[in-house]
Amino acid sequence: MNLDIPMSIKMNYKCFPGIKDLDSGKKIEENQIIEILEYINNRYDCADFRMIPILRTLYAYSTLLTEATLKEIEKTVLGFKYWMDEPGEDSMCYWSENHQLIFGTIELLAGQFYSFPLLVEKEWSVRKNASLIGLSIDINTVLLNGILIPIMKKMLLL
């Protein structure tokens, strides 16, 4: 698979348009979520950006999604490569400050949501690293009051 995709694709939509409807309590055509999951599963550069609205959807809108879509999201979240030392081919950028912040945050939120089953096969665990410094992050801190507000507003069209 060619992992080198053009900037026009990388910098295209990082969210799905239906997130606005989910925020209004409406159900949506879920194929738009599946399209974002395919991008993430291919581990293209900027896949970490696209994981943010997926995790927001899990925390805030999962009751509005079908079981099939929730299973696809779970498969993507648990199979994601959260750091460069994990196995598998990818074209994701890990080095810049924004990517470092996002990768760490999405791994924490994913592990928190799924009670850390993703850490079973991973040597490096955010749970272990977070516990070393007594860190506990919840979705409200990150999405509403915390560090990702500027990123979230831009990516989620808030």
C-alpha positions as CSV (number, residue, x, y, z in Angstrom):
1,M,0.0,0.0,0.0
2,N,1.3,3.5,-0.8
3,L,1.3,5.4,2.4
4,D,2.6,8.6,0.8
5,I,-0.6,10.5,0.1
6,P,-0.8,14.1,-1.2
7,M,-1.3,17.1,1.1
8,S,-4.7,17.7,-0.4
9,I,-5.9,14.5,1.1
10,K,-4.0,14.8,4.4
11,M,-5.3,18.3,5.1
12,N,-8.8,17.6,3.9
13,Y,-11.7,17.1,6.3
14,K,-10.5,15.8,9.6
15,C,-13.9,15.3,11.0
16,F,-17.2,14.1,9.6
17,P,-20.0,16.6,8.8
18,G,-22.6,14.7,10.8
19,I,-20.9,15.4,14.2
20,K,-23.0,18.6,14.3
21,D,-26.2,16.6,14.0
22,L,-25.0,14.2,16.7
23,D,-24.4,17.1,18.9
24,S,-28.0,18.1,18.3
25,G,-29.1,14.6,19.4
26,K,-29.9,13.4,15.8
27,K,-28.9,10.1,14.3
28,I,-26.8,10.3,11.1
29,E,-25.7,8.3,8.1
30,E,-22.8,6.4,9.7
31,N,-20.9,5.8,6.5
32,Q,-19.2,9.1,7.0
33,I,-17.7,7.8,10.3
34,I,-16.6,4.6,8.5
35,E,-14.8,6.7,5.9
36,I,-12.8,8.5,8.7
37,L,-12.1,5.0,10.2
38,E,-10.7,3.8,6.9
39,Y,-8.3,6.7,6.8
40,I,-7.2,6.0,10.4
41,N,-6.8,2.3,9.7
42,N,-4.5,3.0,6.8
43,R,-2.3,4.9,9.2
44,Y,-1.8,7.8,6.9
45,D,-0.2,11.0,8.1
46,C,-2.6,13.1,10.2
47,A,-4.6,10.0,11.3
48,D,-4.2,11.2,14.8
49,F,-6.1,14.3,14.0
50,R,-9.0,12.2,12.7
51,M,-9.0,10.1,15.9
52,I,-10.0,13.1,18.0
53,P,-13.6,13.3,16.6
54,I,-13.9,9.5,16.7
55,L,-13.1,9.6,20.4
56,R,-15.4,12.5,21.0
57,T,-18.1,10.6,19.3
58,L,-17.5,7.6,21.6
59,Y,-17.7,9.6,24.7
60,A,-20.5,12.0,23.8
61,Y,-22.7,10.3,21.1
62,S,-22.3,6.6,21.3
63,T,-25.9,6.1,22.2
64,L,-26.9,7.6,18.8
65,L,-24.8,5.0,16.8
66,T,-25.6,1.5,15.7
67,E,-23.8,-1.5,17.3
68,A,-22.1,-2.2,14.0
69,T,-20.5,1.2,13.8
70,L,-19.5,1.1,17.5
71,K,-17.7,-2.2,16.8
72,E,-15.9,-0.7,13.8
73,I,-14.8,2.2,16.0
74,E,-13.6,-0.1,18.7
75,K,-11.6,-2.1,16.2
76,T,-10.0,1.0,14.9
77,V,-9.3,2.6,18.3
78,L,-7.8,-0.7,19.7
79,G,-5.8,-1.4,16.6
80,F,-4.3,2.1,16.2
81,K,-0.6,2.7,16.4
82,Y,-0.2,5.3,19.2
83,W,3.6,5.7,18.9
84,M,6.4,5.1,16.5
85,D,7.9,2.3,18.6
86,E,4.8,0.1,18.1
87,P,4.9,-2.4,15.3
88,G,3.4,-1.8,11.9
89,E,3.9,0.3,8.8
90,D,2.6,3.9,8.8
91,S,3.3,7.3,7.4
92,M,2.2,9.2,10.5
93,C,4.3,12.1,11.9
94,Y,5.1,11.8,15.5
95,W,7.7,14.4,16.0
96,S,6.0,17.8,16.1
97,E,4.6,19.2,19.3
98,N,1.0,19.1,18.2
99,H,1.3,15.4,17.1
100,Q,3.0,14.4,20.4
101,L,0.2,16.1,22.3
102,I,-2.5,14.5,20.3
103,F,-1.0,11.0,20.3
104,G,-0.6,11.0,24.0
105,T,-4.1,12.4,24.6
106,I,-5.9,10.0,22.3
107,E,-4.1,7.0,23.8
108,L,-5.1,8.1,27.3
109,L,-8.7,8.7,26.2
110,A,-8.9,5.4,24.3
111,G,-7.5,3.5,27.2
112,Q,-9.8,5.2,29.6
113,F,-12.9,4.5,27.4
114,Y,-12.1,0.8,26.8
115,S,-10.7,0.2,30.3
116,F,-7.3,-0.3,28.8
117,P,-7.6,-3.5,26.8
118,L,-5.5,-1.9,24.2
119,L,-2.6,-2.0,26.6
120,V,-2.5,-5.8,26.9
121,E,-0.2,-6.3,23.9
122,K,1.7,-3.0,24.1
123,E,5.0,-2.7,25.9
124,W,4.6,1.1,26.3
125,S,1.4,1.8,28.2
126,V,0.0,5.2,28.8
127,R,-1.7,3.7,31.9
128,K,1.6,2.8,33.4
129,N,3.2,6.1,32.4
130,A,0.2,8.1,33.6
131,S,0.2,6.3,36.9
132,L,3.8,7.1,37.5
133,I,3.0,10.7,37.7
134,G,-0.5,10.3,39.2
135,L,-2.2,11.5,36.0
136,S,-5.9,11.1,35.4
137,I,-7.5,12.8,32.5
138,D,-11.2,12.8,31.8
139,I,-13.0,13.8,28.5
140,N,-14.3,17.1,30.0
141,T,-10.9,18.2,31.0
142,V,-9.4,17.6,27.5
143,L,-12.4,18.5,25.3
144,L,-14.0,21.3,27.2
145,N,-11.7,23.0,29.6
146,G,-8.2,21.9,28.6
147,I,-5.4,21.8,26.2
148,L,-7.2,20.8,23.0
149,I,-9.8,23.6,22.8
150,P,-8.1,25.4,19.9
151,I,-7.5,22.2,18.0
152,M,-11.0,20.9,18.7
153,K,-12.7,24.1,17.7
154,K,-10.9,24.1,14.3
155,M,-11.3,20.3,13.7
156,L,-14.9,19.9,14.9
157,L,-16.2,23.1,13.5
158,L,-17.2,24.4,17.0
